[in-house]
Amino acid sequence: MLNPVYANTTSSGSTTKKKHTKKHKVKHARKSRNYMEGQASFYAPKFNGRKMANGDRYWDDIYSAAHAKLPLGTKLKVTNIDDDSDNGKVLYVEVTDRMSSHSKYILDLSPAAAKYLNGSGRGLRVKLQIVNNAEFESHDMNRDDLQKASN
């Protein structure tokens, strides 16, 4: 095995050879969390009727969400963990749009979703968990609400 050798220039202009002796630290893999916690914000009314990143139109009475990095179509379980409101309320929603990756928020919710979670105008502290299709379909909030409205 070859050791790297580096040339150093001294103040007198001569060069000396010095072996690289820096030891590399071994980074231990951390267990990854299967959830994210942070502040959620709400869509502004001006976006009503505009196209989202997935091509569908955004309507503020349908549960939808925007995330900066999760793939479109990702199914999420959103839990209200805010101290000021009903702690533990759960909503299942699909990522249908993009938000700024520079935002201090981890999720943008539609007003209907925010109202369901008892969010106020200042935002809401939430816990996000990615769920599989079977769990999402068994809790499809939009389908349940549309069925209630048609009865």
C-alpha positions as CSV (number, residue, x, y, z in Angstrom):
1,M,0.0,0.0,0.0
2,L,1.4,3.4,-0.9
3,N,1.4,6.2,1.6
4,P,0.8,9.7,0.2
5,V,3.8,12.0,0.4
6,Y,3.3,15.8,0.4
7,A,5.9,18.5,-0.4
8,N,6.0,21.4,2.0
9,T,7.8,24.7,1.3
10,T,9.7,26.2,4.3
11,S,10.3,29.9,4.9
12,S,13.8,29.7,3.4
13,G,12.3,28.3,0.1
14,S,13.5,24.7,0.4
15,T,11.1,21.9,0.2
16,T,10.7,19.1,2.7
17,K,8.7,15.9,2.3
18,K,6.2,15.0,4.9
19,K,4.1,11.9,5.2
20,H,0.4,12.3,5.5
21,T,-0.4,10.9,8.9
22,K,-4.0,12.1,9.5
23,K,-6.2,9.2,10.8
24,H,-9.6,9.0,9.3
25,K,-12.5,8.6,11.8
26,V,-14.9,5.8,11.1
27,K,-18.4,7.1,11.0
28,H,-20.9,4.8,12.6
29,A,-24.2,4.5,10.8
30,R,-27.1,5.9,12.8
31,K,-30.5,4.3,12.7
32,S,-32.7,6.3,10.4
33,R,-36.0,7.6,11.8
34,N,-39.1,6.7,9.9
35,Y,-40.7,10.0,10.6
36,M,-40.1,13.8,10.5
37,E,-41.3,16.4,12.9
38,G,-41.6,20.1,12.3
39,Q,-43.9,23.0,11.5
40,A,-46.6,22.8,8.8
41,S,-47.9,25.8,6.9
42,F,-51.1,26.2,4.9
43,Y,-51.7,27.0,1.2
44,A,-52.7,30.6,0.5
45,P,-56.2,31.1,-1.1
46,K,-54.6,32.5,-4.3
47,F,-53.6,28.9,-5.3
48,N,-57.2,27.7,-5.5
49,G,-57.8,26.3,-9.0
50,R,-54.1,26.4,-10.1
51,K,-52.2,23.3,-11.3
52,M,-50.1,21.4,-8.8
53,A,-46.8,19.7,-9.6
54,N,-48.6,16.4,-10.2
55,G,-50.8,18.0,-13.0
56,D,-54.1,18.1,-11.0
57,R,-55.8,21.3,-10.0
58,Y,-55.6,22.4,-6.4
59,W,-58.8,22.9,-4.6
60,D,-58.8,24.1,-1.0
61,D,-61.6,21.8,0.1
62,I,-59.7,18.6,-0.7
63,Y,-57.0,17.2,1.6
64,S,-53.6,17.7,-0.1
65,A,-50.1,18.5,0.8
66,A,-46.9,19.9,-0.6
67,H,-43.4,18.7,0.4
68,A,-39.9,19.9,-0.8
69,K,-38.2,16.6,-1.3
70,L,-40.5,13.6,-0.9
71,P,-41.6,12.1,-4.2
72,L,-45.0,13.1,-5.6
73,G,-47.5,10.5,-4.7
74,T,-46.0,9.6,-1.3
75,K,-48.7,8.8,1.2
76,L,-48.3,10.4,4.6
77,K,-49.8,10.0,8.0
78,V,-49.8,13.5,9.5
79,T,-50.2,13.7,13.3
80,N,-50.9,17.0,15.1
81,I,-48.3,17.3,17.9
82,D,-49.0,21.0,18.6
83,D,-49.3,21.8,22.3
84,D,-51.9,24.5,21.8
85,S,-54.6,22.4,20.0
86,D,-56.0,18.8,20.0
87,N,-52.8,16.8,20.3
88,G,-52.7,13.5,18.5
89,K,-55.3,14.2,15.7
90,V,-54.4,12.2,12.6
91,L,-54.9,12.8,8.9
92,Y,-53.8,10.7,5.9
93,V,-52.8,12.8,2.9
94,E,-50.9,12.4,-0.4
95,V,-48.0,14.6,-1.5
96,T,-49.4,16.2,-4.7
97,D,-47.3,19.4,-4.9
98,R,-43.9,20.9,-4.3
99,M,-42.9,23.6,-1.9
100,S,-39.7,25.7,-1.6
101,S,-36.7,23.7,-0.4
102,H,-35.6,26.8,1.5
103,S,-38.8,27.0,3.6
104,K,-38.6,26.6,7.4
105,Y,-41.8,24.5,7.1
106,I,-41.7,20.7,6.4
107,L,-45.1,20.6,4.8
108,D,-47.8,22.8,3.2
109,L,-51.3,21.6,3.9
110,S,-54.6,22.6,2.2
111,P,-56.9,24.6,4.3
112,A,-59.3,21.6,4.6
113,A,-56.5,19.4,5.9
114,A,-55.4,22.2,8.3
115,K,-58.9,22.6,9.6
116,Y,-59.3,18.9,10.2
117,L,-56.1,18.9,12.3
118,N,-57.3,22.0,14.1
119,G,-54.5,24.2,12.8
120,S,-54.5,27.9,13.3
121,G,-53.4,30.7,11.1
122,R,-49.8,30.6,12.5
123,G,-49.1,27.0,11.5
124,L,-49.1,23.7,13.2
125,R,-46.5,21.3,14.7
126,V,-46.8,17.9,13.0
127,K,-45.2,14.5,12.8
128,L,-45.0,12.9,9.3
129,Q,-44.8,9.2,8.7
130,I,-44.6,7.6,5.3
131,V,-47.3,4.9,5.0
132,N,-47.9,2.1,2.5
133,N,-50.8,2.1,0.0
134,A,-52.9,-0.4,2.0
135,E,-52.8,1.7,5.1
136,F,-53.5,4.9,3.1
137,E,-56.5,3.3,1.3
138,S,-58.0,2.1,4.5
139,H,-58.0,5.7,5.8
140,D,-58.6,7.6,2.5
141,M,-59.9,10.9,3.9
142,N,-60.9,12.4,0.6
143,R,-62.9,9.4,-0.4
144,D,-64.7,9.2,3.0
145,D,-65.6,12.9,3.0
146,L,-66.9,12.7,-0.6
147,Q,-69.1,9.8,0.3
148,K,-70.5,11.6,3.3
149,A,-71.2,14.7,1.2
150,S,-73.1,12.6,-1.5
151,N,-75.4,10.9,1.1
